[in-house]
Amino acid sequence: MSTKNRYLAVAATALLGGLPAIAGATNGYFAHGYGARSKALAGASTARPLDSFAAAVNPASIAYIGDRLDAEIELFSPRRQYTVDGTPTLAPGAFPLNSGTVRSDSEWFPVPAIGWNHRIDAEQAVGVTMYGNGGMNTDYVATPNPLCPFPGGSGTFCAGTTGVDLAQAFIVPSYAHSFNNGRFSFGIAPIFAIQRFKARGLNAFAPFSSDPAHVSDQGYDYSFGGGVRVGGLVELIPGVRFGASYKSRITMSKFDEYAGLFAEQGSFDIPESFNFGLAWDINKDITTSFDVEHIRYSQVDSVGNAMFPNLLTARLGDNGAAGFGWEDMTIFKLGAEWRPNKRWTWRAGVSYGAQPIPKSEVLFNVLAPGVQEYHLTTGFSRAIGDKDEVNFAFMYSPSSSVKGPNPLSPKQNIELEMDQYSFQLGWSKKFE
C-alpha cells in the first residue's frame, strides 16, 4: 500500500468509528462551515478553494487544491435551555409546562470529518469528503412535574426524560473541470446521506397521532438517501473570484419507527440550499471573502409545517401534519485571511442569519431550539515542513433566544435559549 493510501485508510477508519457521535450544527441544523479553514472564516468559502472540504460547499473549488488529504476533529458544545413563566391553564385539553428553567444535558460532542482530493491533470480533479450535520439534540432529565394530569408523571411532557437526537452523515464524491487556463471551473458532487434519530418522553402526544405506537421511545432509527450539489467558480478580474453552488433536496427514506411523529409517515428529507460568494485578494498577504447562504427549511413538511392549525386538521404522522414550524434561513458571512509568512496563516470571520423559529412555534421546539444567529470565528494554519499542516478553528455563538406563548396554555410563555462553542483541530497532508 502506498503512503498516500495508508494515510487515507487510517483517516477513514477514524471517521467511521466516530460517526455515531456527530451532533454539531449552528445555522438551524446546518454547520456554519465545513473544514477548519472554512469554519475559521465563519463559512465564507464559496469562492475560496481552501482544502478538500471545499466540495461540501462548492465542488468547482476542488479543481485548484491539488493532491491532498485533510482529517479533522471538532469538539462542539451547544448550551440549550428553556424557561417557562406565567399562569398554567388547568382545563381539559390544555397542556401547561412546569414553570422554571430546564437546561439540557449532554453538552459536548465530537464531530469528525475527512476529505481527499486528487488532480487528474491540469484541468480535472476528483475527490471525496465525509462530514456531518446535527444539532437537533436535547436531553431534559425527568424532574418532578406537579402539573402532570396523572400521579407520578415527570419530565417536560410528563413522560420521563425528554429529548431528541438527530445526526446526519454525508459521503460526497466530487468531480471538477477547469477551463480557459483555470479562469473558470464547474463541479458536481453526488451526495449520499444517512440519518439517525431518536426521541424520548413524547408519549403524551400519542393520542394526537395516526400511529400512537411510533411516536416516542423507539430507540435509534436510520434513514438513507441522496441528492446532488453543483457549483461554479470564475475569476472576474485578477484577484477577484465569484462562486455559486446549489444543493438539491436530499430525498431520504422514512423513519419507520417514528411514523407517528413526523409528517408523511416519518418523512424527514434534508432541505435544498443555495450558496453565493465573492473573494478578493487585497494583496499577496490578505484575502477577504463574503458569502450568502439560503436554506429552505420550510419546504420539508416535517420541519416547516406549523403546529397550528395543522394539529387540529391532521394527526401527527399524517400528510399535512404538524411539524416544527421552521422558516427559511438566509445567512451572511464575512471572513478575512492574513498570510504574514510561509509558515503561518491567520483567519477570522463573522456571520449572521435570523433564526428560523417563529414565536408561535416555541412549544414543539423545546425539542429542537435552533435559535442561533451570530457566529464569531477565528483560527490559524501552521505549516510543518513542505507537505504537512496543522489547522485550528474556534467558534463562539453568543446567546440567542426566542420567546412566545404556549399554544396549549395561553397564559404561559416559553423562552428557548442557546449559546455555543466549538474547537476544531485538523491535519493536512499534501502529495505534490
N, C-alpha and C positions, 0 to 999 in steps of 0.2 A: 504493500500500500504506500502511495506517495505521501510526502509530508503534508501536502495540501489536503488530501483525502482523510488523513488521520485527524487533522485539526477539525474537519467538518464532522466526522463521525463522533468525536468526543463531545463537541458542542451540541449536536443534535440529541445525543443521549441525555445530556444535562437538561435541555429544554423539555423533552418529552416527560422526563421524570418530574418536572415542576409544573406541568400544565394544570393539574388539579388545584393549584393554589392561586391561579390567575383571578384577580378581583379588582384591578385598578383602572379607573377612568375618571374623567373630570368634567367634560362637556356633555352633560347627561350621562350616558354610559359609553361615550366615545373618549378615547385618550386625547390629551391636548397635543400630543406629538408622538412620533414613533422613532425610537433610537435616541441615545443620549444627546447627540449633536442637535437634532431637531427639537427635543424637549427643552434644551437649554436656550433655544431661540423662541420659546413659547409656541412651537409648532409652525413657525413661519418658514416653510421649506418647500413649497410647491414649485418654486423656481430655483431651488438650491440643491444641486447634486452633491449630497454630503457623504453618504455611505450606502450600504446595500439595503438599509431600511427605507430608502427613498421610494421603493416600489409600493410601499404601503400608502403613499400619498400621491406620487406621480411616477408611473412606471417609465415614462420617457427619460427620466433622470439617470437611469442605470447605464445609458449609453456613454456616460462620461466618468464613471467612477472606477473603471479598471477591474483587475482581478483582486478580490479581497474577501475576507471573512470577518464578520462582526458578531460578537457574542456579549450579551449584557444581562444584568440582573437589577431589577428595581425593587426598592423597599417602599411600599406605598402605605400611607396612613390616613384614612378618612375618619374624622371625628363627628359622628352623627348623633343627633338627639331631637326629641320633640317635646314641646311644652303645651299643656292643656290648662286653660283657665276659664272662669265663668261658671254659671249655674247649670248642672246637668238636668236634662229633661227626663223625668221619670214617668213615662207614659208608654202605653202599648205601641210598639213599632219604633220607639226611639232606641238609639244606640249611643249613649254617652260614654266618654272615655274618662278614666280616673284622672283627677287633677294632679298637676305637678309636672316635673321634668323627668324624662326617662332617657337615659343615654345608652346607645348601642354598644355592646361588647365587640370583641374581635376587631382591633384597631390597627393591626399590622399585617400586610400581605406581601409575599414575594411574587414578583412578576418577571419571568424570564423571557428572553427574545433572542433570536438568532437570524442572521442573514448571510447569504453568499452570492457573489457576483462573478461572472466570467465574461471577458471580452472576446468574442469570436474572431473579429477582425477590426479594421479601423472604423467600421460603421455600425457593427452589430454587437449586441451583448445579450446575455441571458442571466437569470438569477432566480433565487428562491429565498423567501423570507417567511419566518414563522413568528407570530406575535399574538397578543391577546387584548381583549376588551373585557370590561366587567363593571363593577361599581354599584350595581343594584344589589347591595348586600347589607342586611340589617340583622341584628341579633339582640332582641329585647328580652331580658330574663323574666321569668314568671313571678313577678312580685304580686302580693295580695291585692285584690281588686274588689272593694266592697260594693261596687256598682253592678257587679255581675248578677243576672236575673236568677241564678241558681246558687245554692250553697257550695262553697269550696272553689268557685271559679277564680282564676288568677291570670295575670298577664294582660297585655294590651287589649286583646279581643276576647278575654275570658276563656281561652283555650290553651293556656300554658305559655311556654316560651314561644315568642313570636318573631318572625322574620322571613326573609327570602335570601337566596344566594344564586345569582346569575353570573356565569363565566362564559366567555366566548374565546375560542382559539381559531386562528386562521393560518392556513398554509397557502402561500401565494407565489406560484412560479410566474416569471415575467420575461418579456422579450421587448427589446427596443432597437430601433434603426435610426441612425442619424443621416442627414442629407446636407448638401451644399457646404461641404467641408466642415460639418459639425455645427452649422448655424441653426439648424432645426432638427428636432428629433420627435419621433412618435413611439409610444409604448403601449403594450397591452398586457394585462395580468389577470388570468382566471383566478377566482377566489374560491377556495374550499374551506368550509366553516363547520365547526362543531360547537354546540352549546350544551351547557349543563345547568340544570335548575333544580332548586329545592325550596319548598315553602313549609313553614311550621306555624301552628297557632291560629289558623284561619277557619277552623271548622264552624265558627259562628255564622259564616256566610253560606254554609251548605244548604240551608232552606231556600236560598235565593238562586240555587244553581240547577242547571239541567242535568248535572251528573254529580250528585252530592258526595259520592264515594271518591271522587277525584278532584277535590278542592285543595286539600292540605294534607301534610304528614304522610306523603308517599315516598319519601326519600328522594335521592337524586334521579332525575330522568335526563335523557340525552336526545339531542336533535341535530340533524345533519342537513347540509345544503350547499348551495353555491351561487356565485354571481360573477361579475367581471368589473374591472377598472380599466379605463383607457385614459391616456393623457398625452399632452404635447408640451414641448419646451422650445422657445425660439429666442435668439439673440436679436433684440430690436435694433440696437446700436451697440457699438463696442462697450462692454461693461454693464449693459442693462439687458436683463432677461425677463421674459414673461412665461409663466407656466399655468396650465389649466388641466384639471382632470375631473372625471365623472365616475362615481362608483354606483353601479346598479343596485336595485333592491336585491338582497340576498334571500332567495326563497328557501325556507327551512322546512324540514319535516316537523310534524306536530309533537308537542309534549303530551303523549297519550295519558301519562299518569296525572296530568293537570288539565285534562279536557274539560273539567267543570269549573275551572278558574279563568283561563284565558279565552277571549273571544274566538269564535270559529273553531270550537272543539280543541283548543290547545295550541292554536297557531301563534307563532312568535317570530315573524320574519325580521330581518335586520334592514333598517331603512336605507334608502338611497341618499347620496350626499354629493356635493359639488365643492371643488377647491379651485381658487384662483390666486395667483401670486406674482409679485414683482421682486426682483433682486437687483441691487445696484452696487457695483464695485466703485466706491467713492475714490479709492486709490489702491495701491498694491497691498495695503495692510488692512483696510477696513471695508467690509461689505454689510449692507443693510438689506432687510427683506420685509415685505408686507404681504400678508395673506388674508383672504376671506374664505371661510368655510360655511357651508349651509347644509344642515342635516334635517331631513324631512320625517321627524318622528310622527307627525300627525297622520301620515299615510299608512301606518301599521295599526290596525284596529285595536289589538290588544294593548298597545302603548298609547295611541292617540284618542281613542273613544272616551268621552266624558263619562263620569259616574252617573250623573243625572242629565237628562231623563232616562238614559239607557237602562238603569237598574229597574225602572218602572215599566219599561216596554219590552224587555228581553231578559231572560235568565242568564246568569253567569255561564259562560261556555257556549252560548248560542251565537249565531251570526248577529252582528249589531249589538252585542252585549257591552256592558261597562268595561272600561279599561282604566289606565292611569291618567288619562286626560292631558298628556304631554303635547305641547305646541312645538312647532318647528324652531330650530335654533340657528342663528347666524352669528358667527364668531369672527372677530377682528384680531389679527395677530401681528405684532411688530417685533423684529429681532435685529440684533447687531452682532457682528463678529470682528474681533481685532486680532491680528497675527503679528505680534511685535518681533518675532524671530522664527527660525525654522523649527524650534522645539515646542513653542507654546502657542496655543490658540485660546482666546477668551471669548465667552459668549454671554449674552443677556437678552431677555425678552419680556414682553407683557402681552396678555391677551384679555379680551372682554367679549362676553356673549350673554345676553339676557337669559336667565334661567327659564326652563320650559314648563314649569308647573304653575298653573293659574291658582288664584286664591280659592277658587271654588272646588279645587281638587285635593285639598290637603289631607282628607281622611284616608283615602286609599294610599296616598304617597307617604304616609308614615312608614310604609314598607320600602319605599324607594325615593329617599329625599335628595334627588339630583339637582340641588339648588345652586351649585357653584357658578360664579360669574367671572371674577378676576383671577388671573394666574400670573404670578411673578416668578421669573425663572433666571437662573444663571448656571454657568458651568465652564468647563475647560477641556482641552485635549493636550496631552503631553507625549511627544514623540519619544520612543525608546529605540535608538538605533535608526536604521533606514526603513524598516518594514513593520515595526510594531508601534502601537499607540494605546495609551490609556485615556479613557474618556469619562467624564463625570458631569452629572446634571443634578440640580436641586430645583424643586418647585415648591412654592408656598401659595396656597389659595386661601385668601382671607375669609373669615366667617361671612356667610351669606344665609339669608333666611326668606321664608315666605309665610305669611300668617293669614288665615281665613277661618270662616265658620265651619263647625262640624255640621254637615247637612242632615245628619240623623239626630242632632241635639243642638238646635239653632242658637241657643243662648251660650254655648261653649265656643271658644276659639282654640284653634290648633296652630302652633308655630313649628315649622320644620327648620332646622338649622344644621349647618355643617361647615367645618374648615378642614383643610387637607395639607399634608406634607408628602414630599416624595424625594428619595435619594436614589440615584441611578449610577451604577458603575459598569463600564464597558471596556472591552479589549478588542482591538482591531489588528488584523494581520494582512499585509499586502503581499501579493505573489508576483509582482512585476519587478 
